[in-house]
Amino acid sequence: MAQLPGLEPAVLPPDAVELGRVQEAWGIKGWLRLHSHSADPEVLLAAKRWFLIPPEARFARGFDAFSGVVTVVVDEVKTHADGLVARIERIADRNAAEALKGARIHVARADFPAAKSDDEYYWVDLLGLDVVNREGVHLGVVRDLLSTGPNSVLCLEYTEDDKTLERMIPFVSVYVDSVDLPGKRITVDWQPDY
């Protein structure tokens, strides 16, 4: 199957994180309208290299123009109305941009900008961490995070009596004592019966 001219076939890096998708072509000069999976698209705005994966439906139909993982150089990304638009190197017209419709956008975690402070974390870094309370009681493993507006909530998964259960803990300093990324552990002021 052919690739779009000028786009480099690639292998998705093991630390790649899906951050959004291409919604559609925007204008006639090859720009793309994007959907960000995050309310704060900081990484999409900052990253200069993206990995694009065609939607599964195109794999199934054998879509010829864009049939595998490609890496692209981002010339420009900016906010527009209620979303984002981007210009990709070597995508110069609407037809080429339309061929990318539905592509999932991944960025290598190593290419993320550094956190702005010691108490800021990318959600992707918190997934899989063990959560224990001050007494050392294991409360679960972070499986997801939920944005509730003013703060985020850790969604933990734990097992009790051979049942998989869920526990939620607000990710705020009142309850979170420390986050040890290298040790893969979060310590909280929380009891199992809350």
C-alpha positions as protocol buffer text, in pm:
chain_id: "A"
residue {
  index: 1
  type: MET
  ca { x: 0 y: 0 z: 0 }
}
residue {
  index: 2
  type: ALA
  ca { x: 121 y: 349 z: -78 }
}
residue {
  index: 3
  type: GLN
  ca { x: 192 y: 624 z: 170 }
}
residue {
  index: 4
  type: LEU
  ca { x: 118 y: 992 z: 126 }
}
residue {
  index: 5
  type: PRO
  ca { x: 405 y: 1150 z: -70 }
}
residue {
  index: 6
  type: GLY
  ca { x: 674 y: 1297 z: 154 }
}
residue {
  index: 7
  type: LEU
  ca { x: 555 y: 1139 z: 481 }
}
residue {
  index: 8
  type: GLU
  ca { x: 802 y: 904 z: 644 }
}
residue {
  index: 9
  type: PRO
  ca { x: 687 y: 556 z: 750 }
}
residue {
  index: 10
  type: ALA
  ca { x: 766 y: 508 z: 1118 }
}
residue {
  index: 11
  type: VAL
  ca { x: 749 y: 274 z: 1412 }
}
residue {
  index: 12
  type: LEU
  ca { x: 547 y: 400 z: 1704 }
}
residue {
  index: 13
  type: PRO
  ca { x: 785 y: 456 z: 1999 }
}
residue {
  index: 14
  type: PRO
  ca { x: 712 y: 248 z: 2311 }
}
residue {
  index: 15
  type: ASP
  ca { x: 649 y: 566 z: 2515 }
}
residue {
  index: 16
  type: ALA
  ca { x: 402 y: 715 z: 2265 }
}
residue {
  index: 17
  type: VAL
  ca { x: 87 y: 871 z: 2409 }
}
residue {
  index: 18
  type: GLU
  ca { x: -228 y: 935 z: 2206 }
}
residue {
  index: 19
  type: LEU
  ca { x: -318 y: 1302 z: 2247 }
}
residue {
  index: 20
  type: GLY
  ca { x: -582 y: 1367 z: 1985 }
}
residue {
  index: 21
  type: ARG
  ca { x: -695 y: 1309 z: 1629 }
}
residue {
  index: 22
  type: VAL
  ca { x: -726 y: 1488 z: 1299 }
}
residue {
  index: 23
  type: GLN
  ca { x: -1088 y: 1594 z: 1253 }
}
residue {
  index: 24
  type: GLU
  ca { x: -1074 y: 1721 z: 896 }
}
residue {
  index: 25
  type: ALA
  ca { x: -896 y: 1941 z: 645 }
}
residue {
  index: 26
  type: TRP
  ca { x: -912 y: 2312 z: 722 }
}
residue {
  index: 27
  type: GLY
  ca { x: -890 y: 2551 z: 430 }
}
residue {
  index: 28
  type: ILE
  ca { x: -718 y: 2486 z: 97 }
}
residue {
  index: 29
  type: LYS
  ca { x: -349 y: 2509 z: 195 }
}
residue {
  index: 30
  type: GLY
  ca { x: -314 y: 2175 z: 378 }
}
residue {
  index: 31
  type: TRP
  ca { x: -406 y: 2283 z: 729 }
}
residue {
  index: 32
  type: LEU
  ca { x: -576 y: 2034 z: 963 }
}
residue {
  index: 33
  type: ARG
  ca { x: -847 y: 2085 z: 1224 }
}
residue {
  index: 34
  type: LEU
  ca { x: -760 y: 1883 z: 1536 }
}
residue {
  index: 35
  type: HIS
  ca { x: -946 y: 1734 z: 1830 }
}
residue {
  index: 36
  type: SER
  ca { x: -739 y: 1727 z: 2150 }
}
residue {
  index: 37
  type: HIS
  ca { x: -813 y: 1459 z: 2411 }
}
residue {
  index: 38
  type: SER
  ca { x: -708 y: 1711 z: 2678 }
}
residue {
  index: 39
  type: ALA
  ca { x: -869 y: 2036 z: 2787 }
}
residue {
  index: 40
  type: ASP
  ca { x: -512 y: 2173 z: 2805 }
}
residue {
  index: 41
  type: PRO
  ca { x: -345 y: 2082 z: 2474 }
}
residue {
  index: 42
  type: GLU
  ca { x: -1 y: 2202 z: 2588 }
}
residue {
  index: 43
  type: VAL
  ca { x: 185 y: 1903 z: 2442 }
}
residue {
  index: 44
  type: LEU
  ca { x: 14 y: 1925 z: 2102 }
}
residue {
  index: 45
  type: LEU
  ca { x: 104 y: 2293 z: 2089 }
}
residue {
  index: 46
  type: ALA
  ca { x: 467 y: 2233 z: 2185 }
}
residue {
  index: 47
  type: ALA
  ca { x: 566 y: 1905 z: 2016 }
}
residue {
  index: 48
  type: LYS
  ca { x: 743 y: 1939 z: 1682 }
}
residue {
  index: 49
  type: ARG
  ca { x: 713 y: 1571 z: 1585 }
}
residue {
  index: 50
  type: TRP
  ca { x: 394 y: 1366 z: 1579 }
}
residue {
  index: 51
  type: PHE
  ca { x: 325 y: 1005 z: 1494 }
}
residue {
  index: 52
  type: LEU
  ca { x: 2 y: 960 z: 1298 }
}
residue {
  index: 53
  type: ILE
  ca { x: -189 y: 633 z: 1290 }
}
residue {
  index: 54
  type: PRO
  ca { x: -480 y: 588 z: 1049 }
}
residue {
  index: 55
  type: PRO
  ca { x: -815 y: 504 z: 1203 }
}
residue {
  index: 56
  type: GLU
  ca { x: -886 y: 130 z: 1226 }
}
residue {
  index: 57
  type: ALA
  ca { x: -1166 y: 159 z: 969 }
}
residue {
  index: 58
  type: ARG
  ca { x: -910 y: 261 z: 706 }
}
residue {
  index: 59
  type: PHE
  ca { x: -694 y: -41 z: 787 }
}
residue {
  index: 60
  type: ALA
  ca { x: -1000 y: -262 z: 740 }
}
residue {
  index: 61
  type: ARG
  ca { x: -1094 y: -101 z: 405 }
}
residue {
  index: 62
  type: GLY
  ca { x: -736 y: -105 z: 278 }
}
residue {
  index: 63
  type: PHE
  ca { x: -732 y: 273 z: 235 }
}
residue {
  index: 64
  type: ASP
  ca { x: -436 y: 331 z: 3 }
}
residue {
  index: 65
  type: ALA
  ca { x: -337 y: 692 z: 66 }
}
residue {
  index: 66
  type: PHE
  ca { x: -250 y: 649 z: 433 }
}
residue {
  index: 67
  type: SER
  ca { x: -198 y: 291 z: 540 }
}
residue {
  index: 68
  type: GLY
  ca { x: 43 y: 285 z: 830 }
}
residue {
  index: 69
  type: VAL
  ca { x: 220 y: 480 z: 1102 }
}
residue {
  index: 70
  type: VAL
  ca { x: 395 y: 791 z: 974 }
}
residue {
  index: 71
  type: THR
  ca { x: 600 y: 1057 z: 1146 }
}
residue {
  index: 72
  type: VAL
  ca { x: 539 y: 1421 z: 1062 }
}
residue {
  index: 73
  type: VAL
  ca { x: 712 y: 1748 z: 1139 }
}
residue {
  index: 74
  type: VAL
  ca { x: 477 y: 2010 z: 1277 }
}
residue {
  index: 75
  type: ASP
  ca { x: 529 y: 2354 z: 1123 }
}
residue {
  index: 76
  type: GLU
  ca { x: 265 y: 2535 z: 1328 }
}
residue {
  index: 77
  type: VAL
  ca { x: -21 y: 2466 z: 1570 }
}
residue {
  index: 78
  type: LYS
  ca { x: -253 y: 2733 z: 1699 }
}
residue {
  index: 79
  type: THR
  ca { x: -585 y: 2772 z: 1871 }
}
residue {
  index: 80
  type: HIS
  ca { x: -874 y: 2865 z: 1649 }
}
residue {
  index: 81
  type: ALA
  ca { x: -1232 y: 2920 z: 1767 }
}
residue {
  index: 82
  type: ASP
  ca { x: -1298 y: 2632 z: 2007 }
}
residue {
  index: 83
  type: GLY
  ca { x: -1023 y: 2400 z: 1884 }
}
residue {
  index: 84
  type: LEU
  ca { x: -682 y: 2365 z: 1726 }
}
residue {
  index: 85
  type: VAL
  ca { x: -553 y: 2386 z: 1371 }
}
residue {
  index: 86
  type: ALA
  ca { x: -213 y: 2270 z: 1248 }
}
residue {
  index: 87
  type: ARG
  ca { x: 12 y: 2290 z: 947 }
}
residue {
  index: 88
  type: ILE
  ca { x: 228 y: 1985 z: 881 }
}
residue {
  index: 89
  type: GLU
  ca { x: 548 y: 1991 z: 676 }
}
residue {
  index: 90
  type: ARG
  ca { x: 494 y: 1843 z: 327 }
}
residue {
  index: 91
  type: ILE
  ca { x: 114 y: 1866 z: 346 }
}
residue {
  index: 92
  type: ALA
  ca { x: 48 y: 2154 z: 107 }
}
residue {
  index: 93
  type: ASP
  ca { x: -307 y: 2114 z: -20 }
}
residue {
  index: 94
  type: ARG
  ca { x: -655 y: 2018 z: 88 }
}
residue {
  index: 95
  type: ASN
  ca { x: -644 y: 1675 z: -80 }
}
residue {
  index: 96
  type: ALA
  ca { x: -339 y: 1567 z: 118 }
}
residue {
  index: 97
  type: ALA
  ca { x: -493 y: 1705 z: 437 }
}
residue {
  index: 98
  type: GLU
  ca { x: -818 y: 1518 z: 373 }
}
residue {
  index: 99
  type: ALA
  ca { x: -626 y: 1191 z: 347 }
}
residue {
  index: 100
  type: LEU
  ca { x: -527 y: 1236 z: 713 }
}
residue {
  index: 101
  type: LYS
  ca { x: -887 y: 1270 z: 836 }
}
residue {
  index: 102
  type: GLY
  ca { x: -942 y: 1058 z: 1144 }
}
residue {
  index: 103
  type: ALA
  ca { x: -570 y: 992 z: 1204 }
}
residue {
  index: 104
  type: ARG
  ca { x: -482 y: 946 z: 1569 }
}
residue {
  index: 105
  type: ILE
  ca { x: -204 y: 1177 z: 1690 }
}
residue {
  index: 106
  type: HIS
  ca { x: 65 y: 1033 z: 1917 }
}
residue {
  index: 107
  type: VAL
  ca { x: 364 y: 1207 z: 2073 }
}
residue {
  index: 108
  type: ALA
  ca { x: 660 y: 1033 z: 2238 }
}
residue {
  index: 109
  type: ARG
  ca { x: 647 y: 1091 z: 2615 }
}
residue {
  index: 110
  type: ALA
  ca { x: 1015 y: 1190 z: 2596 }
}
residue {
  index: 111
  type: ASP
  ca { x: 911 y: 1488 z: 2379 }
}
residue {
  index: 112
  type: PHE
  ca { x: 666 y: 1631 z: 2635 }
}
residue {
  index: 113
  type: PRO
  ca { x: 761 y: 1970 z: 2782 }
}
residue {
  index: 114
  type: ALA
  ca { x: 889 y: 1957 z: 3139 }
}
residue {
  index: 115
  type: ALA
  ca { x: 632 y: 2013 z: 3413 }
}
residue {
  index: 116
  type: LYS
  ca { x: 615 y: 2376 z: 3524 }
}
residue {
  index: 117
  type: SER
  ca { x: 648 y: 2295 z: 3894 }
}
residue {
  index: 118
  type: ASP
  ca { x: 731 y: 2008 z: 4129 }
}
residue {
  index: 119
  type: ASP
  ca { x: 365 y: 1945 z: 4207 }
}
residue {
  index: 120
  type: GLU
  ca { x: 242 y: 1920 z: 3847 }
}
residue {
  index: 121
  type: TYR
  ca { x: 213 y: 1584 z: 3674 }
}
residue {
  index: 122
  type: TYR
  ca { x: 103 y: 1453 z: 3340 }
}
residue {
  index: 123
  type: TRP
  ca { x: -185 y: 1213 z: 3389 }
}
residue {
  index: 124
  type: VAL
  ca { x: -9 y: 950 z: 3180 }
}
residue {
  index: 125
  type: ASP
  ca { x: 272 y: 941 z: 3440 }
}
residue {
  index: 126
  type: LEU
  ca { x: 27 y: 864 z: 3722 }
}
residue {
  index: 127
  type: LEU
  ca { x: -138 y: 566 z: 3553 }
}
residue {
  index: 128
  type: GLY
  ca { x: -26 y: 237 z: 3704 }
}
residue {
  index: 129
  type: LEU
  ca { x: 111 y: 387 z: 4027 }
}
residue {
  index: 130
  type: ASP
  ca { x: 36 y: 213 z: 4356 }
}
residue {
  index: 131
  type: VAL
  ca { x: -156 y: 421 z: 4608 }
}
residue {
  index: 132
  type: VAL
  ca { x: -99 y: 366 z: 4980 }
}
residue {
  index: 133
  type: ASN
  ca { x: -215 y: 559 z: 5283 }
}
residue {
  index: 134
  type: ARG
  ca { x: 0 y: 697 z: 5564 }
}
residue {
  index: 135
  type: GLU
  ca { x: -29 y: 368 z: 5752 }
}
residue {
  index: 136
  type: GLY
  ca { x: 104 y: 176 z: 5449 }
}
residue {
  index: 137
  type: VAL
  ca { x: -231 y: 18 z: 5357 }
}
residue {
  index: 138
  type: HIS
  ca { x: -249 y: -49 z: 4984 }
}
residue {
  index: 139
  type: LEU
  ca { x: -558 y: 127 z: 4846 }
}
residue {
  index: 140
  type: GLY
  ca { x: -523 y: 32 z: 4480 }
}
residue {
  index: 141
  type: VAL
  ca { x: -359 y: 110 z: 4149 }
}
residue {
  index: 142
  type: VAL
  ca { x: -434 y: 423 z: 3944 }
}
residue {
  index: 143
  type: ARG
  ca { x: -627 y: 307 z: 3636 }
}
residue {
  index: 144
  type: ASP
  ca { x: -771 y: 641 z: 3526 }
}
residue {
  index: 145
  type: LEU
  ca { x: -812 y: 1005 z: 3623 }
}
residue {
  index: 146
  type: LEU
  ca { x: -1129 y: 1207 z: 3606 }
}
residue {
  index: 147
  type: SER
  ca { x: -1150 y: 1582 z: 3561 }
}
residue {
  index: 148
  type: THR
  ca { x: -1425 y: 1732 z: 3774 }
}
residue {
  index: 149
  type: GLY
  ca { x: -1355 y: 2094 z: 3688 }
}
residue {
  index: 150
  type: PRO
  ca { x: -1183 y: 2237 z: 3994 }
}
residue {
  index: 151
  type: ASN
  ca { x: -966 y: 1929 z: 4050 }
}
residue {
  index: 152
  type: SER
  ca { x: -881 y: 1583 z: 3922 }
}
residue {
  index: 153
  type: VAL
  ca { x: -981 y: 1255 z: 4083 }
}
residue {
  index: 154
  type: LEU
  ca { x: -768 y: 941 z: 4099 }
}
residue {
  index: 155
  type: CYS
  ca { x: -969 y: 635 z: 3992 }
}
residue {
  index: 156
  type: LEU
  ca { x: -815 y: 334 z: 4164 }
}
residue {
  index: 157
  type: GLU
  ca { x: -871 y: -33 z: 4102 }
}
residue {
  index: 158
  type: TYR
  ca { x: -829 y: -283 z: 4385 }
}
residue {
  index: 159
  type: THR
  ca { x: -928 y: -640 z: 4466 }
}
residue {
  index: 160
  type: GLU
  ca { x: -1129 y: -747 z: 4770 }
}
residue {
  index: 161
  type: ASP
  ca { x: -1283 y: -1093 z: 4822 }
}
residue {
  index: 162
  type: ASP
  ca { x: -1189 y: -1188 z: 4464 }
}
residue {
  index: 163
  type: LYS
  ca { x: -1386 y: -891 z: 4329 }
}
residue {
  index: 164
  type: THR
  ca { x: -1235 y: -604 z: 4135 }
}
residue {
  index: 165
  type: LEU
  ca { x: -1359 y: -277 z: 4281 }
}
residue {
  index: 166
  type: GLU
  ca { x: -1304 y: 93 z: 4224 }
}
residue {
  index: 167
  type: ARG
  ca { x: -1211 y: 368 z: 4468 }
}
residue {
  index: 168
  type: MET
  ca { x: -1190 y: 741 z: 4394 }
}
residue {
  index: 169
  type: ILE
  ca { x: -965 y: 990 z: 4572 }
}
residue {
  index: 170
  type: PRO
  ca { x: -948 y: 1362 z: 4493 }
}
residue {
  index: 171
  type: PHE
  ca { x: -604 y: 1450 z: 4358 }
}
residue {
  index: 172
  type: VAL
  ca { x: -556 y: 1756 z: 4580 }
}
residue {
  index: 173
  type: SER
  ca { x: -289 y: 1840 z: 4836 }
}
residue {
  index: 174
  type: VAL
  ca { x: -534 y: 1799 z: 5125 }
}
residue {
  index: 175
  type: TYR
  ca { x: -539 y: 1422 z: 5055 }
}
residue {
  index: 176
  type: VAL
  ca { x: -222 y: 1358 z: 4853 }
}
residue {
  index: 177
  type: ASP
  ca { x: 93 y: 1364 z: 5066 }
}
residue {
  index: 178
  type: SER
  ca { x: 347 y: 1272 z: 4799 }
}
residue {
  index: 179
  type: VAL
  ca { x: 395 y: 1141 z: 4448 }
}
residue {
  index: 180
  type: ASP
  ca { x: 706 y: 931 z: 4392 }
}
residue {
  index: 181
  type: LEU
  ca { x: 727 y: 874 z: 4017 }
}
residue {
  index: 182
  type: PRO
  ca { x: 1057 y: 676 z: 4025 }
}
residue {
  index: 183
  type: GLY
  ca { x: 919 y: 461 z: 4311 }
}
residue {
  index: 184
  type: LYS
  ca { x: 582 y: 429 z: 4132 }
}
residue {
  index: 185
  type: ARG
  ca { x: 393 y: 522 z: 4447 }
}
residue {
  index: 186
  type: ILE
  ca { x: 146 y: 783 z: 4569 }
}
residue {
  index: 187
  type: THR
  ca { x: 97 y: 834 z: 4945 }
}
residue {
  index: 188
  type: VAL
  ca { x: -238 y: 971 z: 5058 }
}
residue {
  index: 189
  type: ASP
  ca { x: -425 y: 1068 z: 5372 }
}
residue {
  index: 190
  type: TRP
  ca { x: -718 y: 835 z: 5303 }
}
residue {
  index: 191
  type: GLN
  ca { x: -870 y: 534 z: 5474 }
}
residue {
  index: 192
  type: PRO
  ca { x: -996 y: 218 z: 5301 }
}
residue {
  index: 193
  type: ASP
  ca { x: -1348 y: 266 z: 5440 }
}
residue {
  index: 194
  type: TYR
  ca { x: -1397 y: 620 z: 5301 }
}
